[in-house]
């Protein structure tokens, strides 16, 4: 075994560790109480999250293109720098505007990481002649991120019992561990993207994504699943608060949801092969039932109904990532994955403030039912069109 092959074989393990830390958000289970502590309304809360996705929207594709041009390792290093900066702003400030600035820093980090990690993983497997195992690797990768989120939720909830500020302080330190992990990654040999006009090249690739019949529909469905799932996470926190559940218990519940998501991702490869792609995508529509059910009844036993949503979210992630990669050449892989992530941001930016407004004007129950009905209707239409499309052309 030559030295390069040996170093490439170490990439997956390092990426698993990198992803674990990148999702080790101790602050997530305490964000809603932290926002309330700082006198923010539901509209402001969802506006802050929309600001994050707006920043991602502006940065997602340029950062993906940057990864294709200068290398995925360098953008992962940049992400490792911006993450702790954003968390520090959260930890040491307390206003609506500074929280938005914190989310922008986290958005920069997320944009630099998004697509770069998956592209580096896929190209590593190509050189190792194991690209057929990508769905399994992506499932395991998602498993590690969800384990990171789950363990952080429990620890963050316990830390919050002492002080709502403590999870933020500890998180700043934990995110500092990402940098040494990124610096030890090995960039796979590949043909790097070259263009005399990067802006025009980005526009051309984005247009190709939109024009591709199958890729366009996959991106739309992925955006719907991703945005609705993230809105759901914040809605669950509001749901728990309405039931009078303590922060410590919320951390444990959130950890359970993340482990359910991890289970879904870890079984995606085997289950999708067993039941087929069509049935796998149809399963994702069940998330709508969760939203409608929670909206119909606000009671503690209904919390058990939430579990299928993160389970299916985790199951869907490797399906979409595998589909995106199979339709994309290595030269522009990170850019295309970033275009897909941008679609999710656009969907979230539109839906999130509307959801928050429905909560403020009507009620959380009404907002959840509306989200469920919209998700079911839109998802059914997109999947019906997707199943009729057979285009397998690889864009380059």
N, C-alpha and C positions, 0 to 999 in steps of 0.2 A: 504494500500500500504506500503510495507516494505521500509527501508531506501535505500537498494541497488537498488531496482526497480526505486525509485524516482531519484537516482543519475544517473542511466543509461538513464532515459528519458531526462535528461539534456544534454546528450552527443551530440545528433544531433545539437542542437542550438549552443553549444560551437564549434563543428566542422565547422558549417557554418561560424561562426565568424573567426575561425582560417584560413579557406580557403580564406575568403574575404581578410584578411590582407596579406596572402601568395601570392596573385595575385595582390596586390595593387602596381603595378610597375609604379611609376611616371616616371621612366627613359625610358620606352619603346618608346614613340613617339619621344624622342630626341636622341636616341642612334645613329642613322645614322648621324645626324648633328654633334654629339659629336665625333664619329669616324672620320668624315671628318675634324673636327676642329683639330684633332690630327694626320692628314695626313695619314690615313689608306686607302689602296686600297680596291676594291670590293673583291678581293681574300683574303686579310687579314681579312676583315669583316666577311666573311662566314667561314674563318678558325677559328676565335675566337668562333663562334657559334658551329662549329664542335668540337672544344676543349671541350666545355661544354658537348656535347653529348658523347665524348670519355670518359670523367671523369665519367659521369653517367653510361656509359657502364661497366666500371670497378667496380663501387660501387653499382649499382642498385640491383643486386641479393644478394650480401653479406649483404646489408643493410636491404633488405626484410627478409632474413633469421634471421638476428639479431632481427628484430621486432617480429618474431615468437618465438624466444628463450627468450629474456629478456622482451618483452612486447612492444606493439605498442605505448603506452604513452611515454616511454623513448626515442624512436627514434624521436617522434614528438617534444620532448623537445630539442633534439640535433639539429634538423632542425631549431628550433627557435633561436639557438645560431649562427649557421653558416650563415644564411641569412644576418643579419646586417653586419657581418664581410666582406662578399663578396661585399656588397654595399659600405662599407667604402673604400675598395680598389679602386673601381671605382671612388668614389668621390674625393679621395685625391692623385690619380696618373694619368698618362696620356700617357703611352706607350703601344705598342702592347703586350709585354711580361707581364706587370702587369695586363692588361685587361684579358689576358688568365688566370692568377692566380686568378683574381676576379671571372671569370666564373667557375673555379674549385671549389672555396668555395661555390658558389651558387649551383653548381652541387652536392656537398656533402649534402647541405641542402635539395635540391630537392629529392635526393636519399633516404634520411632518411624519408622524408615525403611521397614519392611516395609509394603507396600500403598500408602503415601503416594506413593512415586516412580512406581509403575505407574498409580495413580489420576490423578496430575497429568499423566502422559504421555497417558493415554487421553482425558482431558478437553481437553487441548491439541489433540489430533488432531480431536476433535469440532468445536471452534471453527474449526479450519482445514479442516474438511470432508474429513478424511482418515482417519476411524476404520477404514475397510476395510483400511488399511495397518498396523493395530496389531500384528498377528502378526509382520510383518516388523520393525517397530520393536522389539518385545519380544525378537525373535531377535537383533537387532543389539545391544541392550542387554545381553543375556546374554553375547553375544560379547565385549563390552568388559569385563564383570566377570571372565570366564574368562581373558582376556588379562592382566588385572591380577593375578589369582591365579597364573597361569603364570609371568609375569615375576618376581613376588615370590618364587615358589618357588625359582627359579634363584638370584636375588640373595640370598635368605635362607639358602640352603644354602651359598653361598660365604662369606657373612659368618660363618656358624656355624663354618666351618673355623678362623677366627681366635678366636672366642669364642661360646659358646652364648647369652650375654647380649646380644651386639651386635645381632642382628636385632630384639630387643625395643626397644632404645634408638632405633634408626632408625625403627621403626614408629610410635613415639609422635610423632615429628616429621612423618612423612608424613601421618598422619591429621589433623594440624592444618590441612592444605590443604582439607579438606572444607567448613569453615565459610565461607570466601569464595565457594565455588562455590554453596552453598545460598542465601546472601544475595542472589545476583544472579538467582535464578530468578523467573519471573513467574507469579503465581497466576492460573489461568484463571477467567473469570467463570462463576459457576454459582450455583444455589440451594443455600445452605448448610443443613445439618441443624439444625432447631430442635425442642426438646422440653422440656416443664416437668420431666420426670423422666428424665435421661440414663441412669440405671441400668436403668430399665424399658425404655427404648428400645433399649438394647444387648441386653437379654435377648430382646426381641421380634424384633429383627433376627436374632439367633443362632438362635432357634426357627424363624424363617422359612427360614433356610438348611438346617436339619436336616429340615424338613418338605418342602422342595422335592425331588421325586423324583430329578431329574437332577443338580441341584447337589450333593445329599448324596453321591451315588455318585462324582461327579467329585472331590469333596473327599477322600473315602476313598481313592480310587486315587492322587490326588496326594500324600496323606499317606504312603501306603505307598512310593511311588517316592522321595519326598524323604528319609524317615527311613532307608530301607534304603541309599540312596546315601551319606548322611552317615556311617552306621555303617561302610559299606564303605570310605570314605576312611581312617578311623582303623584299620580292620582291615588295610588295605594297608600302613600304616606299621609295624604289628606284623609283618606278613608280610615286609617288607623287612629288618627288624631280625633276624628269625629266619634270614634268608639271609646275614647278615653284610654287608649293603650299607652303604657309608659315607653320612654325612649329606649330603655334597656331591652324590653320585650320586642320593640320594633326592630332592633338590631338583629335579634335572633330570628325573627320572621323573615327579614330581608335576606339573611344568610341562607335560610331554607329555600327561598325563591332562587337564589343564585346557584345553589347546589342542584336544584331541579333543572335549571338552564344548563348546567354542566353535564348532567345526565343526558339531556336531550342531544347535546352536541357530540358527546362521546359515542352515542349509538347511531348517529346520523349515517355514517358510512354503511354499516351492516343493514340497518333497517331500510334505507333508501334502495339498496340493492334487492332486498327481499320483496318490497311492495311496489317498487317502480317509481319513476320520477313524478308521474302524473298524480298518483295517490299521495305521494310525499308532500307535494305542493298543496293539494286539497286539504290536508290535515291542518295547515296553517290558518284556514278560515275559522277554525274552532275558537281562536282567540277572541272573536267577536262575541261568542256566547259568554265568555268570562266577563267582559265589560257590561253587557246587558244584564247578566245575572246580578252583578254587584250593584248596578244602578237600581234594580228592581227591589232589592232588600238590603238594608244596612243593619247587619247583625254579626256578631263575632263568629258564629258557625260558618258564615259565608266566606270567611278568610280562606278556608280550604279550597274554595272554587278558584282562587287565584293561581294555585300551583300549576295547572295545565298551561297557562299563558307563558311563563318563563321556560317551561319544558319545551314548548313548541318554538319559542324564539331561539333557544339554543339549537334545536333540531334544524331550523331553517338556515342558520348562518353558514355552515359548511356547504349546504346545497347551493346557495347563491354564489359563494366564493368559488366553488369548483366550476360552476357554469360560466362565471365571468372569465376565469383563467383559461378555460378550454376554447373560448372564442377570441382570445387575445394573443398576439405575438409577444415574445419576451422584450423586444425593444421598447414597447410602449405599455407594458403591463401595469406599472405603478400608476401611470396617468389614467388608464381606463378604470382601474379600481378606485381611483380618486373621483372620477366622474360619477361612478356608481354611488360613492359616499356623498357626493354633492347633491345627488337626486334625493337622498334621504334627508339632507339638511333642508332643502327647499320644502319638502313635504312637512317637516317638523315646524319650520318657520311659519307656515300657513296655518297648520292645525293647532299648535301649542297655545298661542295667544287667544284663539277662538275658544279653545277648551277652557282656559282660565276665565275668560269673559262669561261663559255659560255658568261656571261655578259661582262667580260673583253675583250675576244677575238672577239666576234661577237657583240651582243647587248642584251639589256634586253628583247626586243621583241622575238628574237630567242630563248632565254633561257626559256621564259614563254611558248612558243609554244611547245618546246621540253619536258618541264615538263608535260604539259597537255596531250600530245600524250602518253608519257610513263605511266602516271597515269591511263589513260583510258585503255590501253592495259593490263598492269599488273593487274589492279583491275578487269577487265572482266574475266581474266583467273582464278584468285583466287576465285572469287565468283562462277564461273561455277563449280569449284571443291568443294567448300563449300556446294553448294546446293545438291550435289550428296552424301554428307557424313551425316550419321544419328547417329553416335556414341555419346552416352550420358553418358558414363562411367565417374564417378567422381574419380579424381586422389587423392592419399593420400600418 
